[in-house]
Amino acid sequence: MYDRHMLRRLQLTQLEMLKMVKAICEEHDISFSLYGGTLLGAVRHKAFIPWDDDLDICMTRSEFSRFVQAWENKEPDGYYDLVN
């Protein structure tokens, strides 16, 4: 269980990650959507749901494949691939 301050730090980190995903998607014309608690929080709270501790992002398999390729071609500073 997170304390309130730890949860907020996690949410702010996730927001930076979401901004990076959005930037890559916009640069490469890749469609994605928010869903679940992330979408609900964006609409209802104009932020995260206060207790939400994850990001819910969806895209088609073909868009995801394009995203992975874009990511691998220009791995953003501060991020690294845990798979390779």
C-alpha positions as protocol buffer text, in pm:
chain_id: "A"
residue {
  index: 1
  type: MET
  ca { x: 0 y: 0 z: 0 }
}
residue {
  index: 2
  type: TYR
  ca { x: 129 y: 344 z: -92 }
}
residue {
  index: 3
  type: ASP
  ca { x: 119 y: 640 z: 135 }
}
residue {
  index: 4
  type: ARG
  ca { x: -41 y: 951 z: -14 }
}
residue {
  index: 5
  type: HIS
  ca { x: 289 y: 1122 z: -96 }
}
residue {
  index: 6
  type: MET
  ca { x: 440 y: 812 z: -258 }
}
residue {
  index: 7
  type: LEU
  ca { x: 125 y: 765 z: -468 }
}
residue {
  index: 8
  type: ARG
  ca { x: 143 y: 1127 z: -585 }
}
residue {
  index: 9
  type: ARG
  ca { x: 510 y: 1088 z: -685 }
}
residue {
  index: 10
  type: LEU
  ca { x: 417 y: 773 z: -878 }
}
residue {
  index: 11
  type: GLN
  ca { x: 133 y: 955 z: -1057 }
}
residue {
  index: 12
  type: LEU
  ca { x: 360 y: 1245 z: -1154 }
}
residue {
  index: 13
  type: THR
  ca { x: 617 y: 1000 z: -1291 }
}
residue {
  index: 14
  type: GLN
  ca { x: 345 y: 825 z: -1488 }
}
residue {
  index: 15
  type: LEU
  ca { x: 229 y: 1160 z: -1624 }
}
residue {
  index: 16
  type: GLU
  ca { x: 579 y: 1224 z: -1760 }
}
residue {
  index: 17
  type: MET
  ca { x: 578 y: 877 z: -1916 }
}
residue {
  index: 18
  type: LEU
  ca { x: 238 y: 944 z: -2075 }
}
residue {
  index: 19
  type: LYS
  ca { x: 368 y: 1271 z: -2218 }
}
residue {
  index: 20
  type: MET
  ca { x: 658 y: 1080 z: -2374 }
}
residue {
  index: 21
  type: VAL
  ca { x: 422 y: 821 z: -2525 }
}
residue {
  index: 22
  type: LYS
  ca { x: 201 y: 1099 z: -2658 }
}
residue {
  index: 23
  type: ALA
  ca { x: 496 y: 1283 z: -2814 }
}
residue {
  index: 24
  type: ILE
  ca { x: 620 y: 970 z: -2992 }
}
residue {
  index: 25
  type: CYS
  ca { x: 269 y: 888 z: -3113 }
}
residue {
  index: 26
  type: GLU
  ca { x: 214 y: 1239 z: -3244 }
}
residue {
  index: 27
  type: GLU
  ca { x: 551 y: 1246 z: -3417 }
}
residue {
  index: 28
  type: HIS
  ca { x: 480 y: 916 z: -3595 }
}
residue {
  index: 29
  type: ASP
  ca { x: 104 y: 957 z: -3646 }
}
residue {
  index: 30
  type: ILE
  ca { x: 26 y: 661 z: -3418 }
}
residue {
  index: 31
  type: SER
  ca { x: -323 y: 640 z: -3269 }
}
residue {
  index: 32
  type: PHE
  ca { x: -373 y: 551 z: -2904 }
}
residue {
  index: 33
  type: SER
  ca { x: -642 y: 592 z: -2643 }
}
residue {
  index: 34
  type: LEU
  ca { x: -669 y: 616 z: -2271 }
}
residue {
  index: 35
  type: TYR
  ca { x: -912 y: 377 z: -2108 }
}
residue {
  index: 36
  type: GLY
  ca { x: -1016 y: 244 z: -1771 }
}
residue {
  index: 37
  type: GLY
  ca { x: -923 y: 447 z: -1467 }
}
residue {
  index: 38
  type: THR
  ca { x: -688 y: 669 z: -1666 }
}
residue {
  index: 39
  type: LEU
  ca { x: -970 y: 781 z: -1895 }
}
residue {
  index: 40
  type: LEU
  ca { x: -1215 y: 816 z: -1607 }
}
residue {
  index: 41
  type: GLY
  ca { x: -966 y: 1027 z: -1413 }
}
residue {
  index: 42
  type: ALA
  ca { x: -893 y: 1248 z: -1714 }
}
residue {
  index: 43
  type: VAL
  ca { x: -1263 y: 1315 z: -1769 }
}
residue {
  index: 44
  type: ARG
  ca { x: -1402 y: 1319 z: -1416 }
}
residue {
  index: 45
  type: HIS
  ca { x: -1107 y: 1456 z: -1217 }
}
residue {
  index: 46
  type: LYS
  ca { x: -911 y: 1637 z: -1492 }
}
residue {
  index: 47
  type: ALA
  ca { x: -619 y: 1440 z: -1346 }
}
residue {
  index: 48
  type: PHE
  ca { x: -561 y: 1096 z: -1199 }
}
residue {
  index: 49
  type: ILE
  ca { x: -826 y: 931 z: -990 }
}
residue {
  index: 50
  type: PRO
  ca { x: -685 y: 1002 z: -643 }
}
residue {
  index: 51
  type: TRP
  ca { x: -621 y: 633 z: -566 }
}
residue {
  index: 52
  type: ASP
  ca { x: -519 y: 518 z: -916 }
}
residue {
  index: 53
  type: ASP
  ca { x: -165 y: 381 z: -942 }
}
residue {
  index: 54
  type: ASP
  ca { x: -133 y: 283 z: -1307 }
}
residue {
  index: 55
  type: LEU
  ca { x: -172 y: 406 z: -1666 }
}
residue {
  index: 56
  type: ASP
  ca { x: -425 y: 248 z: -1898 }
}
residue {
  index: 57
  type: ILE
  ca { x: -324 y: 303 z: -2262 }
}
residue {
  index: 58
  type: CYS
  ca { x: -453 y: 106 z: -2557 }
}
residue {
  index: 59
  type: MET
  ca { x: -373 y: 87 z: -2927 }
}
residue {
  index: 60
  type: THR
  ca { x: -420 y: -165 z: -3201 }
}
residue {
  index: 61
  type: ARG
  ca { x: -153 y: -431 z: -3251 }
}
residue {
  index: 62
  type: SER
  ca { x: -36 y: -264 z: -3574 }
}
residue {
  index: 63
  type: GLU
  ca { x: -11 y: 75 z: -3403 }
}
residue {
  index: 64
  type: PHE
  ca { x: 174 y: -86 z: -3113 }
}
residue {
  index: 65
  type: SER
  ca { x: 423 y: -244 z: -3354 }
}
residue {
  index: 66
  type: ARG
  ca { x: 482 y: 99 z: -3508 }
}
residue {
  index: 67
  type: PHE
  ca { x: 522 y: 248 z: -3159 }
}
residue {
  index: 68
  type: VAL
  ca { x: 783 y: -12 z: -3062 }
}
residue {
  index: 69
  type: GLN
  ca { x: 975 y: 57 z: -3382 }
}
residue {
  index: 70
  type: ALA
  ca { x: 961 y: 433 z: -3324 }
}
residue {
  index: 71
  type: TRP
  ca { x: 1075 y: 386 z: -2964 }
}
residue {
  index: 72
  type: GLU
  ca { x: 1366 y: 165 z: -3067 }
}
residue {
  index: 73
  type: ASN
  ca { x: 1479 y: 413 z: -3333 }
}
residue {
  index: 74
  type: LYS
  ca { x: 1484 y: 702 z: -3087 }
}
residue {
  index: 75
  type: GLU
  ca { x: 1496 y: 576 z: -2732 }
}
residue {
  index: 76
  type: PRO
  ca { x: 1416 y: 884 z: -2521 }
}
residue {
  index: 77
  type: ASP
  ca { x: 1669 y: 1011 z: -2268 }
}
residue {
  index: 78
  type: GLY
  ca { x: 1613 y: 866 z: -1925 }
}
residue {
  index: 79
  type: TYR
  ca { x: 1436 y: 554 z: -2055 }
}
residue {
  index: 80
  type: TYR
  ca { x: 1581 y: 219 z: -2143 }
}
residue {
  index: 81
  type: ASP
  ca { x: 1461 y: -113 z: -2276 }
}
residue {
  index: 82
  type: LEU
  ca { x: 1446 y: -385 z: -2012 }
}
residue {
  index: 83
  type: VAL
  ca { x: 1388 y: -656 z: -2272 }
}
residue {
  index: 84
  type: ASN
  ca { x: 1704 y: -619 z: -2479 }
}
